[in-house]
Amino acid sequence: MASQILAAIARHAAQQPEAIAMQESATALSYAELATEIVRMQKRLVPESAHVIGLAVENSPAWAVIDLAAIAAGVPVVPLPGFFSAEQTLHAIGNAGINKLITDQPIVMENLLETQGRAVSARQRYQLAGRWLTQFTLAEIGECRLPPGTAKVTYTSGTTGQPKGVCLSLAAIEQVAQSLLQVTEAGSADRHLSILPLSTLLENIAGLYVPLMAGARCTLLPSQRVGLSGATGLDPLQLLESIQHSQATTLVLTPELLKALVMLAEAGHALPDSLRFVAVGGATVSLALLDRAAAVGLPVFEGYGLSECSSVFAVNSPKAHLTGSVGKPLPHVVLKFAEDGEILVSGSTMLGYTGADLADYGNRFWPTGDTGYLDEAGYLYINGRKKNIFITSFGRNVSPEWVESQLAQSPAIAQAALFGEARPWNTAVIVPSAHASMEDIDAVINTVNAGLPDYAKVRRWLRADAPFSGKNQQLTPNFRLRRDAIWQAYANRINHLYEESADVCL
């Protein structure tokens, strides 16, 4: 099928050939040069020589050219996140049936393949958009089981060690991009800085496809240049410097990254006045953090989506913005709600999972796993994960994300996990920020509790032994808590708190 993204690039190449489409440090591609590079790379990815492309390259114009060339060639592409463990990366390579692997870290990837006995039958080294790349041809491992029409496979972190491959069509992806182009009012004057990895579907669509469709400029820098390291490492000052230097007008942030910028501003650091649209999503954002962001002048717009729905399907916008909601559904989206309040979505849903029995996912409502509601004005509100809701011994339903977001918006608390299933009151496991004292944490809890109903209040808390992270399997790559892992690590201590209180009551 014809691609709206490629058509837009061709149009911009004809109308504004010298305009910068994307840049790194010393590398910049005009729209005319980008169109030429896509054609050149497409010749390496013709269907006869490539069935499924694995893309293991840092954020850069080269990453973007390969991704766009795969669209032009009609070849499925599988972005491999740099924050994946070796086991997860190998799982994705085998699970998606990757037979061409393109990387800017050839030694690392070849050693990884060798540890699992994956034979490399051929290799090519070439330069693309200012970056040296190596293309491995892998020995066939059997029939590739991707649904017909798959253009991209994006891997979700899920709640287990092995990620799940979500297969998406080009039509679904471009439908989301077109809706975002409309509601975010993206234009040719925009400068988008990609902070999240392009292997993240949200950044891929909102941070690459939307700006290119608008004729804008994308700044694509390696993770360390924007202050990120691994799945959870962050240098806030480097993050701020990259935003200032790029003169970014648009960003996509997680709540943790937004919190870092807000804290810098509150500490006296000047934020760039170029920003006009800062999208935030990926996890629950507290009202208090959104209010703090507004107070320091950040134009923040919260949104919501799932990989299975081709990323974003609701977002606040300049013309329809209501703090506390995740915005209005995008123009192509239809929502309905199950009896228990679960949000069901139709429009741009996935084709299926890799290796799974094929199903007609595209013609049904997708169960999001989140509960919520639409208000009378059409704004969507999220209550929390359906499976995370616990019931206290008094029969009250508690959404832990709601309380955790209130706690973690404080500068004194870096992370928080709430537990209280079948208990009379709730306990929090807390990762304090640097230099925060027990008294600081107590003060935050008292403040948060004052605004919560009795059944949601935090009665006791304990200090975490270490931050929740990917290394200890307590945090997913997209910053969601692995609750089972946290519970296993602290169950004895949590249970002891309840026993102590029971003894006092007796």
Kinemage of the C-alpha trace (Angstrom):
@kinemage 1
@onewidth
@group {chain A} dominant
@subgroup {mainchain}
@vectorlist {calphas} color= white
{ca met a 1} P 0.000 0.000 0.000
{ca ala a 2} L 1.055 3.619 -0.513
{ca ser a 3} L 2.614 5.250 2.541
{ca gln a 4} L 1.390 8.613 3.816
{ca ile a 5} L 4.735 9.195 5.536
{ca leu a 6} L 6.810 8.543 2.425
{ca ala a 7} L 4.417 10.629 0.326
{ca ala a 8} L 4.826 13.532 2.756
{ca ile a 9} L 8.636 13.261 2.634
{ca ala a 10} L 8.529 13.274 -1.176
{ca arg a 11} L 6.257 16.318 -1.134
{ca his a 12} L 8.531 18.212 1.256
{ca ala a 13} L 11.588 17.185 -0.785
{ca ala a 14} L 9.963 18.812 -3.821
{ca gln a 15} L 8.623 21.917 -2.069
{ca gln a 16} L 11.397 22.632 0.451
{ca pro a 17} L 14.372 20.479 -0.605
{ca glu a 18} L 16.941 22.332 1.507
{ca ala a 19} L 14.900 22.279 4.739
{ca ile a 20} L 16.476 20.101 7.432
{ca ala a 21} L 14.500 16.914 8.029
{ca met a 22} L 16.701 15.371 10.715
{ca gln a 23} L 19.967 15.994 12.456
{ca glu a 24} L 22.360 14.449 14.945
{ca ser a 25} L 25.537 16.245 16.028
{ca ala a 26} L 27.592 16.745 12.881
{ca thr a 27} L 25.084 15.012 10.603
{ca ala a 28} L 22.077 16.685 9.024
{ca leu a 29} L 19.821 15.511 6.226
{ca ser a 30} L 17.661 17.844 4.200
{ca tyr a 31} L 14.331 16.550 2.941
{ca ala a 32} L 15.862 16.047 -0.523
{ca glu a 33} L 18.805 14.142 0.963
{ca leu a 34} L 16.494 12.084 3.170
{ca ala a 35} L 14.434 11.001 0.159
{ca thr a 36} L 17.630 9.947 -1.630
{ca glu a 37} L 18.962 8.022 1.380
{ca ile a 38} L 15.681 6.143 1.772
{ca val a 39} L 15.852 4.961 -1.859
{ca arg a 40} L 19.508 3.954 -1.448
{ca met a 41} L 18.777 1.957 1.704
{ca gln a 42} L 15.635 0.442 0.223
{ca lys a 43} L 17.775 -1.373 -2.353
{ca arg a 44} L 19.471 -3.263 0.490
{ca leu a 45} L 16.114 -4.369 1.887
{ca val a 46} L 14.294 -5.731 -1.151
{ca pro a 47} L 11.891 -8.525 -0.161
{ca glu a 48} L 13.919 -11.152 -2.067
{ca ser a 49} L 16.868 -10.696 0.294
{ca ala a 50} L 15.160 -9.835 3.575
{ca his a 51} L 12.121 -11.308 5.282
{ca val a 52} L 12.254 -9.533 8.664
{ca ile a 53} L 14.694 -6.752 9.611
{ca gly a 54} L 16.038 -6.392 13.144
{ca leu a 55} L 17.086 -2.826 13.974
{ca ala a 56} L 19.616 -2.464 16.813
{ca val a 57} L 20.912 1.069 16.297
{ca glu a 58} L 21.126 4.077 18.625
{ca asn a 59} L 18.821 7.055 18.051
{ca ser a 60} L 20.217 8.719 14.929
{ca pro a 61} L 19.282 9.705 11.370
{ca ala a 62} L 20.583 6.255 10.335
{ca trp a 63} L 17.927 4.570 12.527
{ca ala a 64} L 15.243 6.668 10.878
{ca val a 65} L 16.443 5.994 7.323
{ca ile a 66} L 16.465 2.223 7.882
{ca asp a 67} L 12.981 2.338 9.388
{ca leu a 68} L 11.610 4.415 6.511
{ca ala a 69} L 13.413 2.287 3.901
{ca ala a 70} L 11.772 -0.816 5.380
{ca ile a 71} L 8.372 0.839 4.819
{ca ala a 72} L 9.367 1.617 1.232
{ca ala a 73} L 10.561 -1.957 0.657
{ca gly a 74} L 7.487 -3.503 2.260
{ca val a 75} L 9.648 -5.433 4.717
{ca pro a 76} L 8.655 -5.896 8.388
{ca val a 77} L 11.031 -4.172 10.794
{ca val a 78} L 11.623 -5.066 14.444
{ca pro a 79} L 13.207 -2.306 16.571
{ca leu a 80} L 15.379 -3.914 19.280
{ca pro a 81} L 15.552 -1.674 22.389
{ca gly a 82} L 19.030 -0.996 23.728
{ca phe a 83} L 17.691 -1.377 27.269
{ca phe a 84} L 16.658 -5.005 26.663
{ca ser a 85} L 18.692 -7.679 28.412
{ca ala a 86} L 20.700 -10.105 26.269
{ca glu a 87} L 18.069 -12.752 26.915
{ca gln a 88} L 15.227 -10.463 25.845
{ca thr a 89} L 17.069 -9.401 22.678
{ca leu a 90} L 17.736 -13.006 21.663
{ca his a 91} L 14.126 -13.885 22.408
{ca ala a 92} L 12.913 -11.105 20.088
{ca ile a 93} L 15.301 -12.131 17.288
{ca gly a 94} L 14.062 -15.708 17.345
{ca asn a 95} L 10.440 -14.933 18.155
{ca ala a 96} L 9.998 -12.493 15.255
{ca gly a 97} L 12.002 -14.586 12.784
{ca ile a 98} L 14.617 -11.884 12.131
{ca asn a 99} L 16.979 -12.889 9.325
{ca lys a 100} L 18.647 -9.516 8.696
{ca leu a 101} L 20.103 -7.670 11.669
{ca ile a 102} L 21.412 -4.116 11.266
{ca thr a 103} L 23.462 -2.680 14.137
{ca asp a 104} L 25.994 -0.028 15.094
{ca gln a 105} L 27.422 -2.368 17.741
{ca pro a 106} L 28.584 -5.335 15.618
{ca ile a 107} L 30.959 -6.903 18.137
{ca val a 108} L 28.371 -6.905 20.905
{ca met a 109} L 25.645 -8.305 18.678
{ca glu a 110} L 27.828 -10.970 17.052
{ca asn a 111} L 29.044 -12.196 20.434
{ca leu a 112} L 25.447 -12.283 21.609
{ca leu a 113} L 24.394 -14.353 18.617
{ca glu a 114} L 27.290 -16.751 19.081
{ca thr a 115} L 26.336 -17.479 22.689
{ca gln a 116} L 23.044 -18.898 21.406
{ca gly a 117} L 24.494 -20.702 18.421
{ca arg a 118} L 22.894 -18.336 15.868
{ca ala a 119} L 25.024 -18.590 12.761
{ca val a 120} L 25.880 -15.490 10.715
{ca ser a 121} L 25.981 -16.510 7.068
{ca ala a 122} L 27.055 -13.116 5.694
{ca arg a 123} L 27.941 -9.628 6.851
{ca gln a 124} L 28.167 -6.235 5.181
{ca arg a 125} L 29.622 -3.003 6.529
{ca tyr a 126} L 28.534 0.332 5.145
{ca gln a 127} L 27.983 3.955 6.085
{ca leu a 128} L 24.516 5.452 6.268
{ca ala a 129} L 23.617 9.010 7.258
{ca gly a 130} L 26.985 9.544 8.936
{ca arg a 131} L 27.023 6.286 10.925
{ca trp a 132} L 28.877 3.042 10.261
{ca leu a 133} L 26.595 0.035 10.331
{ca thr a 134} L 26.984 -3.721 10.044
{ca gln a 135} L 24.287 -5.849 8.447
{ca phe a 136} L 24.250 -9.515 9.471
{ca thr a 137} L 22.436 -12.169 7.490
{ca leu a 138} L 21.289 -14.862 9.908
{ca ala a 139} L 20.726 -18.509 9.183
{ca glu a 140} L 17.062 -19.380 8.776
{ca ile a 141} L 15.389 -20.753 11.915
{ca gly a 142} L 12.156 -21.926 10.362
{ca glu a 143} L 9.003 -20.361 9.062
{ca cys a 144} L 8.427 -16.745 10.120
{ca arg a 145} L 5.080 -16.518 11.887
{ca leu a 146} L 3.966 -12.921 11.448
{ca pro a 147} L 0.396 -12.037 10.486
{ca pro a 148} L 0.014 -11.002 6.835
{ca gly a 149} L 0.430 -7.258 6.408
{ca thr a 150} L 2.805 -6.802 9.357
{ca ala a 151} L 4.917 -3.670 8.870
{ca lys a 152} L 6.375 -3.388 12.361
{ca val a 153} L 6.804 -5.598 15.391
{ca thr a 154} L 7.096 -3.679 18.638
{ca tyr a 155} L 7.998 -5.535 21.806
{ca thr a 156} L 6.203 -4.704 25.020
{ca ser a 157} L 7.959 -5.208 28.336
{ca gly a 158} L 4.882 -6.801 29.915
{ca thr a 159} L 5.017 -8.084 33.466
{ca thr a 160} L 7.209 -11.110 32.806
{ca gly a 161} L 10.790 -11.511 31.698
{ca gln a 162} L 10.005 -12.297 28.061
{ca pro a 163} L 8.575 -9.405 26.021
{ca lys a 164} L 5.616 -9.916 23.678
{ca gly a 165} L 5.824 -8.980 20.011
{ca val a 166} L 2.929 -6.806 18.843
{ca cys a 167} L 2.426 -6.951 15.077
{ca leu a 168} L 1.134 -3.746 13.480
{ca ser a 169} L 0.067 -2.837 9.970
{ca leu a 170} L 1.298 0.274 8.184
{ca ala a 171} L -2.302 1.469 7.860
{ca ala a 172} L -2.836 1.333 11.627
{ca ile a 173} L 0.443 3.108 12.403
{ca glu a 174} L -0.162 5.858 9.860
{ca gln a 175} L -3.727 6.344 11.028
{ca val a 176} L -2.413 7.154 14.508
{ca ala a 177} L 0.264 9.441 13.061
{ca gln a 178} L -2.320 11.303 10.977
{ca ser a 179} L -4.598 11.798 13.989
{ca leu a 180} L -1.702 13.067 16.114
{ca leu a 181} L -0.640 15.421 13.329
{ca gln a 182} L -4.114 16.912 13.438
{ca val a 183} L -4.723 17.242 17.180
{ca thr a 184} L -1.210 18.357 18.193
{ca glu a 185} L -1.219 21.041 15.483
{ca ala a 186} L 2.248 19.987 14.306
{ca gly a 187} L 3.742 22.257 11.654
{ca ser a 188} L 6.873 22.826 9.602
{ca ala a 189} L 8.264 25.258 12.193
{ca asp a 190} L 8.439 22.526 14.843
{ca arg a 191} L 11.678 21.049 16.116
{ca his a 192} L 11.209 17.720 17.839
{ca leu a 193} L 13.890 16.296 20.122
{ca ser a 194} L 13.660 12.522 20.545
{ca ile a 195} L 14.489 11.723 24.145
{ca leu a 196} L 12.907 8.303 24.427
{ca pro a 197} L 14.488 5.553 22.283
{ca leu a 198} L 13.053 5.366 18.778
{ca ser a 199} L 12.545 1.665 19.471
{ca thr a 200} L 9.716 2.865 21.733
{ca leu a 201} L 6.592 2.909 19.562
{ca leu a 202} L 5.347 6.199 21.017
{ca glu a 203} L 8.585 7.998 20.133
{ca asn a 204} L 8.749 6.276 16.745
{ca ile a 205} L 5.299 7.562 15.771
{ca ala a 206} L 4.997 10.869 17.640
{ca gly a 207} L 8.672 11.810 17.494
{ca leu a 208} L 9.565 10.745 13.960
{ca tyr a 209} L 6.559 10.122 11.730
{ca val a 210} L 4.463 13.091 12.880
{ca pro a 211} L 7.255 15.703 12.481
{ca leu a 212} L 8.216 14.308 9.067
{ca met a 213} L 4.600 14.398 7.894
{ca ala a 214} L 4.469 18.041 9.057
{ca gly a 215} L 7.711 18.992 7.299
{ca ala a 216} L 9.381 19.727 10.643
{ca arg a 217} L 12.891 18.966 11.953
{ca cys a 218} L 13.775 15.903 14.065
{ca thr a 219} L 16.801 15.977 16.342
{ca leu a 220} L 17.907 12.386 16.923
{ca leu a 221} L 20.669 11.952 19.498
{ca pro a 222} L 22.151 8.873 21.198
{ca ser a 223} L 20.685 8.172 24.632
{ca gln a 224} L 23.685 9.424 26.587
{ca arg a 225} L 23.533 12.763 24.753
{ca val a 226} L 20.053 13.335 26.184
{ca gly a 227} L 20.988 12.136 29.677
{ca leu a 228} L 19.671 8.569 29.544
{ca ser a 229} L 21.621 5.423 30.378
{ca gly a 230} L 20.178 1.923 30.404
{ca ala a 231} L 16.517 1.578 31.260
{ca thr a 232} L 16.375 3.900 34.267
{ca gly a 233} L 19.575 6.007 34.477
{ca leu a 234} L 19.083 9.757 34.095
{ca asp a 235} L 21.310 12.853 34.142
{ca pro a 236} L 18.769 15.702 34.453
{ca leu a 237} L 21.243 18.466 33.600
{ca gln a 238} L 22.281 16.697 30.405
{ca leu a 239} L 18.602 16.281 29.553
{ca leu a 240} L 17.986 19.995 30.014
{ca glu a 241} L 21.098 20.937 28.022
{ca ser a 242} L 20.010 18.817 25.057
{ca ile a 243} L 16.573 20.462 25.045
{ca gln a 244} L 18.097 23.930 25.165
{ca his a 245} L 20.690 23.223 22.478
{ca ser a 246} L 18.169 21.727 20.046
{ca gln a 247} L 15.687 24.585 20.592
{ca ala a 248} L 13.025 21.903 20.782
{ca thr a 249} L 9.385 22.878 20.405
{ca thr a 250} L 8.028 19.386 21.098
{ca leu a 251} L 9.018 16.482 23.381
{ca val a 252} L 7.656 13.125 24.493
{ca leu a 253} L 8.368 12.372 28.168
{ca thr a 254} L 7.591 9.750 30.770
{ca pro a 255} L 6.379 11.022 34.172
{ca glu a 256} L 9.852 10.451 35.662
{ca leu a 257} L 11.494 12.623 32.996
{ca leu a 258} L 8.856 15.310 33.470
{ca lys a 259} L 9.469 15.235 37.205
{ca ala a 260} L 13.210 15.749 36.623
{ca leu a 261} L 12.596 18.850 34.473
{ca val a 262} L 10.115 20.270 36.969
{ca met a 263} L 12.564 19.811 39.851
{ca leu a 264} L 15.322 21.552 37.867
{ca ala a 265} L 13.023 24.488 37.180
{ca glu a 266} L 11.998 24.668 40.824
{ca ala a 267} L 15.702 24.698 41.773
{ca gly a 268} L 16.257 27.786 39.615
{ca his a 269} L 17.370 26.349 36.271
{ca ala a 270} L 15.936 28.184 33.279
{ca leu a 271} L 13.714 26.133 31.000
{ca pro a 272} L 13.764 26.893 27.253
{ca asp a 273} L 10.898 29.076 26.075
{ca ser a 274} L 10.837 27.296 22.698
{ca leu a 275} L 8.678 24.428 23.996
{ca arg a 276} L 5.045 24.452 22.880
{ca phe a 277} L 3.915 20.810 23.297
{ca val a 278} L 5.317 18.382 25.864
{ca ala a 279} L 3.491 15.061 25.678
{ca val a 280} L 3.663 12.861 28.773
{ca gly a 281} L 2.498 9.288 29.133
{ca gly a 282} L 3.588 5.705 29.710
{ca ala a 283} L 2.511 5.690 33.359
{ca thr a 284} L 0.156 7.478 35.732
{ca val a 285} L 0.862 11.191 36.163
{ca ser a 286} L -0.237 12.795 39.404
{ca leu a 287} L -2.331 15.947 39.395
{ca ala a 288} L 0.188 17.550 41.722
{ca leu a 289} L 3.039 16.989 39.224
{ca leu a 290} L 0.941 18.412 36.388
{ca asp a 291} L 0.169 21.474 38.513
{ca arg a 292} L 3.867 21.908 39.334
{ca ala a 293} L 4.731 21.619 35.629
{ca ala a 294} L 2.183 24.300 34.778
{ca ala a 295} L 3.559 26.520 37.544
{ca val a 296} L 7.060 26.482 36.012
{ca gly a 297} L 5.681 27.138 32.528
{ca leu a 298} L 5.889 23.711 30.903
{ca pro a 299} L 3.146 23.154 28.286
{ca val a 300} L 2.360 19.569 29.306
{ca phe a 301} L -0.322 17.453 27.616
{ca glu a 302} L -1.071 14.051 29.102
{ca gly a 303} L -2.027 11.165 26.835
{ca tyr a 304} L -2.719 7.450 26.943
{ca gly a 305} L -2.269 4.432 24.709
{ca leu a 306} L -1.156 0.842 24.256
{ca ser a 307} L 1.155 -0.921 21.814
{ca glu a 308} L -1.760 -3.192 20.891
{ca cys a 309} L -3.636 -0.076 19.755
{ca ser a 310} L -0.662 1.288 17.757
{ca ser a 311} L 0.352 3.527 20.663
{ca val a 312} L -1.635 6.687 21.473
{ca phe a 313} L -5.420 6.698 21.265
{ca ala a 314} L -6.264 9.619 23.607
{ca val a 315} L -4.405 12.844 24.307
{ca asn a 316} L -4.934 16.364 25.582
{ca ser a 317} L -4.317 19.053 22.992
{ca pro a 318} L -4.073 22.843 22.740
{ca lys a 319} L -7.772 23.073 21.813
{ca ala a 320} L -9.052 20.390 24.199
{ca his a 321} L -7.119 20.262 27.458
{ca leu a 322} L -8.417 19.164 30.836
{ca thr a 323} L -5.859 18.496 33.534
{ca gly a 324} L -6.408 15.187 35.283
{ca ser a 325} L -7.809 13.503 32.203
{ca val a 326} L -5.767 11.804 29.474
{ca gly a 327} L -7.557 13.908 26.898
{ca lys a 328} L -10.110 13.088 24.251
{ca pro a 329} L -9.969 9.987 22.031
{ca leu a 330} L -8.202 10.581 18.704
{ca pro a 331} L -10.469 11.076 15.675
{ca his a 332} L -10.131 7.476 14.452
{ca val a 333} L -10.864 5.882 17.848
{ca val a 334} L -14.118 4.410 19.169
{ca leu a 335} L -14.383 3.599 22.890
{ca lys a 336} L -16.796 1.594 24.955
{ca phe a 337} L -16.685 0.207 28.488
{ca ala a 338} L -17.186 -3.238 29.973
{ca glu a 339} L -19.513 -3.737 32.932
{ca asp a 340} L -16.549 -3.571 35.325
{ca gly a 341} L -15.363 -0.282 33.811
{ca glu a 342} L -12.591 -1.713 31.631
{ca ile a 343} L -11.816 0.491 28.619
{ca leu a 344} L -12.370 -1.195 25.248
{ca val a 345} L -10.828 0.344 22.110
{ca ser a 346} L -11.544 0.019 18.409
{ca gly a 347} L -9.434 1.616 15.703
{ca ser a 348} L -5.817 0.879 14.697
{ca thr a 349} L -5.611 -2.273 16.782
{ca met a 350} L -2.880 -4.831 16.223
{ca leu a 351} L -2.870 -7.703 13.754
{ca gly a 352} L -1.794 -10.162 16.443
{ca tyr a 353} L 1.179 -11.292 18.540
{ca thr a 354} L 4.270 -12.939 17.078
{ca gly a 355} L 4.104 -16.701 16.996
{ca ala a 356} L 0.475 -16.763 18.147
{ca asp a 357} L -2.452 -18.280 16.359
{ca leu a 358} L -3.801 -15.674 13.983
{ca ala a 359} L -6.981 -13.916 15.021
{ca asp a 360} L -9.092 -11.127 13.599
{ca tyr a 361} L -7.844 -8.540 16.081
{ca gly a 362} L -8.383 -5.652 13.695
{ca asn a 363} L -12.179 -5.940 13.708
{ca arg a 364} L -12.962 -6.020 17.397
{ca phe a 365} L -12.706 -3.901 20.523
{ca trp a 366} L -9.417 -4.401 22.331
{ca pro a 367} L -9.580 -4.804 26.147
{ca thr a 368} L -6.988 -2.403 27.541
{ca gly a 369} L -6.751 -3.899 31.021
{ca asp a 370} L -7.344 -0.405 32.448
{ca thr a 371} L -10.505 0.878 34.045
{ca gly a 372} L -11.817 4.376 33.464
{ca tyr a 373} L -14.641 6.534 32.173
{ca leu a 374} L -15.574 9.353 29.804
{ca asp a 375} L -17.006 12.535 31.261
{ca glu a 376} L -19.869 14.455 29.674
{ca ala a 377} L -17.462 16.579 27.639
{ca gly a 378} L -15.777 13.497 26.149
{ca tyr a 379} L -12.567 13.502 28.204
{ca leu a 380} L -11.147 10.112 29.183
{ca tyr a 381} L -10.093 9.352 32.758
{ca ile a 382} L -8.007 6.362 33.835
{ca asn a 383} L -8.603 4.774 37.225
{ca gly a 384} L -5.797 2.209 37.031
{ca arg a 385} L -4.850 -1.268 35.931
{ca lys a 386} L -7.738 -3.687 36.297
{ca lys a 387} L -5.439 -6.473 37.491
{ca asn a 388} L -3.624 -4.189 39.963
{ca ile a 389} L -6.746 -3.138 41.843
{ca phe a 390} L -6.802 -4.773 45.248
{ca ile a 391} L -9.647 -5.144 47.721
{ca thr a 392} L -9.115 -4.321 51.376
{ca ser a 393} L -10.566 -6.442 54.158
{ca phe a 394} L -13.311 -3.811 54.437
{ca gly a 395} L -14.322 -4.530 50.846
{ca arg a 396} L -12.993 -1.307 49.356
{ca asn a 397} L -11.360 -1.294 45.888
{ca val a 398} L -8.009 0.507 45.766
{ca ser a 399} L -6.122 1.427 42.596
{ca pro a 400} L -2.490 1.524 43.757
{ca glu a 401} L -1.291 3.668 40.821
{ca trp a 402} L -3.493 6.509 42.027
{ca val a 403} L -1.858 6.633 45.474
{ca glu a 404} L 1.641 5.928 44.178
{ca ser a 405} L 1.478 8.821 41.751
{ca gln a 406} L 0.525 11.176 44.575
{ca leu a 407} L 3.469 9.981 46.657
{ca ala a 408} L 6.069 10.033 43.896
{ca gln a 409} L 5.279 13.576 42.787
{ca ser a 410} L 7.113 14.806 45.907
{ca pro a 411} L 10.830 15.645 45.588
{ca ala a 412} L 11.387 13.513 48.708
{ca ile a 413} L 10.108 10.279 47.129
{ca ala a 414} L 11.683 8.729 44.033
{ca gln a 415} L 9.429 5.650 43.796
{ca ala a 416} L 6.573 4.046 45.716
{ca ala a 417} L 4.649 0.754 45.613
{ca leu a 418} L 1.378 0.292 47.508
{ca phe a 419} L 0.047 -2.970 48.979
{ca gly a 420} L -3.082 -3.786 50.964
{ca glu a 421} L -4.870 -6.796 49.484
{ca ala a 422} L -7.223 -8.325 52.117
{ca arg a 423} L -5.778 -6.030 54.778
{ca pro a 424} L -7.522 -3.366 56.862
{ca trp a 425} L -5.092 -0.664 55.770
{ca asn a 426} L -2.346 -0.007 53.203
{ca thr a 427} L 1.433 -0.218 53.330
{ca ala a 428} L 3.870 1.505 50.981
{ca val a 429} L 7.376 0.436 49.994
{ca ile a 430} L 9.209 3.684 49.333
{ca val a 431} L 12.456 4.594 47.591
{ca pro a 432} L 13.434 7.962 49.096
{ca ser a 433} L 15.175 10.591 47.019
{ca ala a 434} L 18.774 11.419 47.862
{ca his a 435} L 19.127 13.118 51.262
{ca ala a 436} L 15.450 12.635 52.173
{ca ser a 437} L 14.981 11.744 55.857
{ca met a 438} L 12.340 9.560 57.480
{ca glu a 439} L 10.721 12.734 58.752
{ca asp a 440} L 10.546 14.071 55.174
{ca ile a 441} L 8.787 10.886 54.033
{ca asp a 442} L 6.376 11.011 56.961
{ca ala a 443} L 5.504 14.602 56.103
{ca val a 444} L 4.798 13.709 52.472
{ca ile a 445} L 2.591 10.782 53.481
{ca asn a 446} L 0.640 12.971 55.889
{ca thr a 447} L 0.088 15.559 53.153
{ca val a 448} L -0.993 12.949 50.582
{ca asn a 449} L -3.241 11.169 53.095
{ca ala a 450} L -5.064 14.413 53.797
{ca gly a 451} L -6.408 14.341 50.245
{ca leu a 452} L -7.272 10.636 50.103
{ca pro a 453} L -10.353 8.746 51.252
{ca asp a 454} L -9.773 6.667 54.362
{ca tyr a 455} L -9.559 3.319 52.533
{ca ala a 456} L -6.752 4.600 50.253
{ca lys a 457} L -4.554 6.210 52.925
{ca val a 458} L -1.033 4.931 53.665
{ca arg a 459} L -0.929 3.731 57.268
{ca arg a 460} L 2.640 2.353 57.399
{ca trp a 461} L 5.666 2.449 55.114
{ca leu a 462} L 9.077 0.872 54.831
{ca arg a 463} L 12.242 1.931 53.077
{ca ala a 464} L 13.200 -0.076 50.001
{ca asp a 465} L 16.593 -1.751 50.028
{ca ala a 466} L 17.353 -0.408 46.548
{ca pro a 467} L 15.559 1.513 43.789
{ca phe a 468} L 13.072 -0.437 41.706
{ca ser a 469} L 14.977 -1.107 38.473
{ca gly a 470} L 15.342 -3.428 35.557
{ca lys a 471} L 18.448 -4.948 37.116
{ca asn a 472} L 16.526 -6.293 40.114
{ca gln a 473} L 13.509 -7.125 37.915
{ca gln a 474} L 11.299 -4.703 39.858
{ca leu a 475} L 10.727 -2.229 37.028
{ca thr a 476} L 9.802 -2.709 33.385
{ca pro a 477} L 11.763 -0.884 30.636
{ca asn a 478} L 8.923 1.641 30.331
{ca phe a 479} L 9.051 2.436 34.052
{ca arg a 480} L 6.086 0.380 35.255
{ca leu a 481} L 6.360 -1.450 38.566
{ca arg a 482} L 6.700 -5.233 38.545
{ca arg a 483} L 4.458 -5.655 41.551
{ca asp a 484} L 4.907 -9.383 41.989
{ca ala a 485} L 8.695 -8.992 42.138
{ca ile a 486} L 8.465 -6.123 44.629
{ca trp a 487} L 6.028 -8.097 46.762
{ca gln a 488} L 8.320 -11.127 46.797
{ca ala a 489} L 11.241 -8.968 47.920
{ca tyr a 490} L 9.349 -7.264 50.766
{ca ala a 491} L 6.519 -9.636 51.703
{ca asn a 492} L 8.093 -10.733 54.995
{ca arg a 493} L 8.708 -7.178 56.146
{ca ile a 494} L 5.242 -6.017 55.037
{ca asn a 495} L 3.564 -8.913 56.818
{ca his a 496} L 5.587 -8.119 59.925
{ca leu a 497} L 4.151 -4.580 59.937
{ca tyr a 498} L 0.636 -5.987 60.015
{ca glu a 499} L 1.589 -8.441 62.780
{ca glu a 500} L 3.064 -5.628 64.865
{ca ser a 501} L -0.106 -3.582 64.547
{ca ala a 502} L -2.269 -6.603 65.414
{ca asp a 503} L -0.240 -7.162 68.572
{ca val a 504} L -0.707 -3.541 69.574
{ca cys a 505} L -4.456 -3.773 69.017
{ca leu a 506} L -4.690 -6.857 71.211
